[in-house]
Amino acid sequence: MMGPVEVKLISHTEDPARVVAASARLCYSPVGASDILMALDDRQASSLIDRLHRSGHMSPFEHASFTFSVDGLSRVASHQLVRHRIASFSQQSQRYVDSSGGYCVIPPSVDASEGAREVFERAVEQALKAYSELCSLGVPREDARFILPHGFSTRMVFTMNARELHHFFSLRLCRRAQWEIRSLGVAMLRILMDVAPELFMRVGPSCLVRGRCEEGMSCGRPFGSMEELLCGED
């Protein structure tokens, strides 16, 4: 009934840090971006990106994009994910894909209690049984799916540019974010820190990036470091 969420980076802009740095330098250069890119070494790119971070000049970050595949995310979390407008999404269709072999994501608070887990699993089993019976009675999958739990697992592919990823991480890595999408954010950031660390060394909730909480209701436990953030624990 419950499987691990699998997050993979399946594509990204080649040399993303240098592309961002070259795009920024173009604004003040008499030569073209391709010439700038050829002359720009990694040290220069890293230094320029650091200045962009500090100045808040984020538009060059839009030239680097990253595409992720996610398997096993609940539709509860996917509904939050697609609220990020500056992104592209493709999601497995329950209209055409048979959902009888799927599973429901179990929240940790439910999994921690044997009694609560039994109630949860029993309800999911009943829903899946009803789904299968409806399909066998000739009800189209697009209608039978109405009986499936909100926490049913899904598969997605989505693409965000580096600037939108900064926005995503500022909201979804906060301790007050919903646990599942926060776990997704941590997994994504771990991958990005290997691929393009220069672009993502200054991301996260406002307590970490700006040294102050900008949420309406603070959790009272600000992050002290990127290492603590990437640990993903409460």
Contacts in CASP RR format, 6 or more apart in sequence:
PFRMAT RR
TARGET T0000
AUTHOR 0000-0000-0000
METHOD contacts of the structure
MODEL  1
MMGPVEVKLISHTEDPARVVAASARLCYSPVGASDILMALDDRQASSLID
RLHRSGHMSPFEHASFTFSVDGLSRVASHQLVRHRIASFSQQSQRYVDSS
GGYCVIPPSVDASEGAREVFERAVEQALKAYSELCSLGVPREDARFILPH
GFSTRMVFTMNARELHHFFSLRLCRRAQWEIRSLGVAMLRILMDVAPELF
MRVGPSCLVRGRCEEGMSCGRPFGSMEELLCGED
1 103 0 8 1.000
1 104 0 8 1.000
1 106 0 8 1.000
1 121 0 8 1.000
1 124 0 8 1.000
2 103 0 8 1.000
2 104 0 8 1.000
2 105 0 8 1.000
2 106 0 8 1.000
2 111 0 8 1.000
3 72 0 8 1.000
3 103 0 8 1.000
3 105 0 8 1.000
3 153 0 8 1.000
4 72 0 8 1.000
5 70 0 8 1.000
5 71 0 8 1.000
5 72 0 8 1.000
5 73 0 8 1.000
5 180 0 8 1.000
5 183 0 8 1.000
5 184 0 8 1.000
5 187 0 8 1.000
6 69 0 8 1.000
6 70 0 8 1.000
6 71 0 8 1.000
6 72 0 8 1.000
7 68 0 8 1.000
7 69 0 8 1.000
7 70 0 8 1.000
7 184 0 8 1.000
7 187 0 8 1.000
7 188 0 8 1.000
7 191 0 8 1.000
8 68 0 8 1.000
8 69 0 8 1.000
8 70 0 8 1.000
8 191 0 8 1.000
9 66 0 8 1.000
9 67 0 8 1.000
9 68 0 8 1.000
9 188 0 8 1.000
9 191 0 8 1.000
9 192 0 8 1.000
9 195 0 8 1.000
10 67 0 8 1.000
10 68 0 8 1.000
10 69 0 8 1.000
10 157 0 8 1.000
11 66 0 8 1.000
11 67 0 8 1.000
11 159 0 8 1.000
12 64 0 8 1.000
12 65 0 8 1.000
12 66 0 8 1.000
12 67 0 8 1.000
12 195 0 8 1.000
12 196 0 8 1.000
13 19 0 8 1.000
13 63 0 8 1.000
13 64 0 8 1.000
13 65 0 8 1.000
13 66 0 8 1.000
15 37 0 8 1.000
16 64 0 8 1.000
16 66 0 8 1.000
16 162 0 8 1.000
16 195 0 8 1.000
16 196 0 8 1.000
16 199 0 8 1.000
17 42 0 8 1.000
17 45 0 8 1.000
17 46 0 8 1.000
17 49 0 8 1.000
17 64 0 8 1.000
17 196 0 8 1.000
17 198 0 8 1.000
17 199 0 8 1.000
18 37 0 8 1.000
18 40 0 8 1.000
18 42 0 8 1.000
18 45 0 8 1.000
19 37 0 8 1.000
19 63 0 8 1.000
19 64 0 8 1.000
20 45 0 8 1.000
20 49 0 8 1.000
20 52 0 8 1.000
20 60 0 8 1.000
20 61 0 8 1.000
20 63 0 8 1.000
20 64 0 8 1.000
20 162 0 8 1.000
20 199 0 8 1.000
21 40 0 8 1.000
21 44 0 8 1.000
21 45 0 8 1.000
21 46 0 8 1.000
21 48 0 8 1.000
21 49 0 8 1.000
21 60 0 8 1.000
22 33 0 8 1.000
22 36 0 8 1.000
22 37 0 8 1.000
22 40 0 8 1.000
22 45 0 8 1.000
23 33 0 8 1.000
23 60 0 8 1.000
23 63 0 8 1.000
24 48 0 8 1.000
24 49 0 8 1.000
24 52 0 8 1.000
24 57 0 8 1.000
24 60 0 8 1.000
25 36 0 8 1.000
25 40 0 8 1.000
25 48 0 8 1.000
26 32 0 8 1.000
26 33 0 8 1.000
26 36 0 8 1.000
29 36 0 8 1.000
45 198 0 8 1.000
46 198 0 8 1.000
49 198 0 8 1.000
49 199 0 8 1.000
50 198 0 8 1.000
51 57 0 8 1.000
52 58 0 8 1.000
52 60 0 8 1.000
52 61 0 8 1.000
53 201 0 8 1.000
53 202 0 8 1.000
58 163 0 8 1.000
58 166 0 8 1.000
59 163 0 8 1.000
61 161 0 8 1.000
61 162 0 8 1.000
61 163 0 8 1.000
61 166 0 8 1.000
61 199 0 8 1.000
62 161 0 8 1.000
62 162 0 8 1.000
62 163 0 8 1.000
62 164 0 8 1.000
63 161 0 8 1.000
64 161 0 8 1.000
64 162 0 8 1.000
64 196 0 8 1.000
64 199 0 8 1.000
65 159 0 8 1.000
65 160 0 8 1.000
65 161 0 8 1.000
65 162 0 8 1.000
66 159 0 8 1.000
66 160 0 8 1.000
66 161 0 8 1.000
66 162 0 8 1.000
66 165 0 8 1.000
66 192 0 8 1.000
66 195 0 8 1.000
67 157 0 8 1.000
67 158 0 8 1.000
67 159 0 8 1.000
68 157 0 8 1.000
68 158 0 8 1.000
68 159 0 8 1.000
68 188 0 8 1.000
68 191 0 8 1.000
69 155 0 8 1.000
69 156 0 8 1.000
69 157 0 8 1.000
70 155 0 8 1.000
70 156 0 8 1.000
70 157 0 8 1.000
70 158 0 8 1.000
70 184 0 8 1.000
71 153 0 8 1.000
71 155 0 8 1.000
72 105 0 8 1.000
72 153 0 8 1.000
72 154 0 8 1.000
72 155 0 8 1.000
73 81 0 8 1.000
73 105 0 8 1.000
73 153 0 8 1.000
73 154 0 8 1.000
73 155 0 8 1.000
73 156 0 8 1.000
73 180 0 8 1.000
73 184 0 8 1.000
74 104 0 8 1.000
74 105 0 8 1.000
74 150 0 8 1.000
74 151 0 8 1.000
74 152 0 8 1.000
74 153 0 8 1.000
74 154 0 8 1.000
74 180 0 8 1.000
75 150 0 8 1.000
75 151 0 8 1.000
75 152 0 8 1.000
75 153 0 8 1.000
75 154 0 8 1.000
76 105 0 8 1.000
76 150 0 8 1.000
76 151 0 8 1.000
76 178 0 8 1.000
76 180 0 8 1.000
77 105 0 8 1.000
77 178 0 8 1.000
77 180 0 8 1.000
77 181 0 8 1.000
77 184 0 8 1.000
78 91 0 8 1.000
78 154 0 8 1.000
78 156 0 8 1.000
80 172 0 8 1.000
80 178 0 8 1.000
80 181 0 8 1.000
81 89 0 8 1.000
81 156 0 8 1.000
81 158 0 8 1.000
81 181 0 8 1.000
81 184 0 8 1.000
82 89 0 8 1.000
82 91 0 8 1.000
84 160 0 8 1.000
84 164 0 8 1.000
84 167 0 8 1.000
84 168 0 8 1.000
86 160 0 8 1.000
86 161 0 8 1.000
86 163 0 8 1.000
86 164 0 8 1.000
86 167 0 8 1.000
87 158 0 8 1.000
87 159 0 8 1.000
87 160 0 8 1.000
87 164 0 8 1.000
88 158 0 8 1.000
88 159 0 8 1.000
89 156 0 8 1.000
89 157 0 8 1.000
89 158 0 8 1.000
90 156 0 8 1.000
90 157 0 8 1.000
90 158 0 8 1.000
91 154 0 8 1.000
91 155 0 8 1.000
91 156 0 8 1.000
92 154 0 8 1.000
92 155 0 8 1.000
92 156 0 8 1.000
94 141 0 8 1.000
94 142 0 8 1.000
94 145 0 8 1.000
94 148 0 8 1.000
94 152 0 8 1.000
95 140 0 8 1.000
95 141 0 8 1.000
95 142 0 8 1.000
95 145 0 8 1.000
96 141 0 8 1.000
97 141 0 8 1.000
98 135 0 8 1.000
98 141 0 8 1.000
99 128 0 8 1.000
99 131 0 8 1.000
99 141 0 8 1.000
99 145 0 8 1.000
99 148 0 8 1.000
99 152 0 8 1.000
100 128 0 8 1.000
100 131 0 8 1.000
100 132 0 8 1.000
100 135 0 8 1.000
101 128 0 8 1.000
102 128 0 8 1.000
102 152 0 8 1.000
102 153 0 8 1.000
103 152 0 8 1.000
103 153 0 8 1.000
104 120 0 8 1.000
104 124 0 8 1.000
104 149 0 8 1.000
104 151 0 8 1.000
104 152 0 8 1.000
104 153 0 8 1.000
105 151 0 8 1.000
105 152 0 8 1.000
105 153 0 8 1.000
105 180 0 8 1.000
106 117 0 8 1.000
106 120 0 8 1.000
106 121 0 8 1.000
107 179 0 8 1.000
107 180 0 8 1.000
108 179 0 8 1.000
109 116 0 8 1.000
110 116 0 8 1.000
110 117 0 8 1.000
110 120 0 8 1.000
111 117 0 8 1.000
123 149 0 8 1.000
124 149 0 8 1.000
127 147 0 8 1.000
127 148 0 8 1.000
127 149 0 8 1.000
128 148 0 8 1.000
130 147 0 8 1.000
131 144 0 8 1.000
131 145 0 8 1.000
131 147 0 8 1.000
131 148 0 8 1.000
134 143 0 8 1.000
134 144 0 8 1.000
134 147 0 8 1.000
135 141 0 8 1.000
135 144 0 8 1.000
160 168 0 8 1.000
162 196 0 8 1.000
162 199 0 8 1.000
162 200 0 8 1.000
165 188 0 8 1.000
165 192 0 8 1.000
165 200 0 8 1.000
165 203 0 8 1.000
166 200 0 8 1.000
166 203 0 8 1.000
166 204 0 8 1.000
168 185 0 8 1.000
169 185 0 8 1.000
169 189 0 8 1.000
169 200 0 8 1.000
169 203 0 8 1.000
169 204 0 8 1.000
169 205 0 8 1.000
170 203 0 8 1.000
170 204 0 8 1.000
170 205 0 8 1.000
170 206 0 8 1.000
170 209 0 8 1.000
171 177 0 8 1.000
171 205 0 8 1.000
172 181 0 8 1.000
172 182 0 8 1.000
172 184 0 8 1.000
172 185 0 8 1.000
173 182 0 8 1.000
173 185 0 8 1.000
173 186 0 8 1.000
173 189 0 8 1.000
173 203 0 8 1.000
173 204 0 8 1.000
173 205 0 8 1.000
173 229 0 8 1.000
174 182 0 8 1.000
174 204 0 8 1.000
174 205 0 8 1.000
174 207 0 8 1.000
174 215 0 8 1.000
174 219 0 8 1.000
175 182 0 8 1.000
175 205 0 8 1.000
175 219 0 8 1.000
175 221 0 8 1.000
175 223 0 8 1.000
175 234 0 8 1.000
176 215 0 8 1.000
176 217 0 8 1.000
176 219 0 8 1.000
182 232 0 8 1.000
183 232 0 8 1.000
186 229 0 8 1.000
186 230 0 8 1.000
186 232 0 8 1.000
189 200 0 8 1.000
189 203 0 8 1.000
189 229 0 8 1.000
189 230 0 8 1.000
190 230 0 8 1.000
192 199 0 8 1.000
192 200 0 8 1.000
193 200 0 8 1.000
193 201 0 8 1.000
193 230 0 8 1.000
201 226 0 8 1.000
202 209 0 8 1.000
203 209 0 8 1.000
204 223 0 8 1.000
204 229 0 8 1.000
205 213 0 8 1.000
205 215 0 8 1.000
205 223 0 8 1.000
206 212 0 8 1.000
206 213 0 8 1.000
206 214 0 8 1.000
206 215 0 8 1.000
207 213 0 8 1.000
207 222 0 8 1.000
207 223 0 8 1.000
207 224 0 8 1.000
208 222 0 8 1.000
208 223 0 8 1.000
208 224 0 8 1.000
208 225 0 8 1.000
208 226 0 8 1.000
208 229 0 8 1.000
211 222 0 8 1.000
213 219 0 8 1.000
213 220 0 8 1.000
213 222 0 8 1.000
223 229 0 8 1.000
END
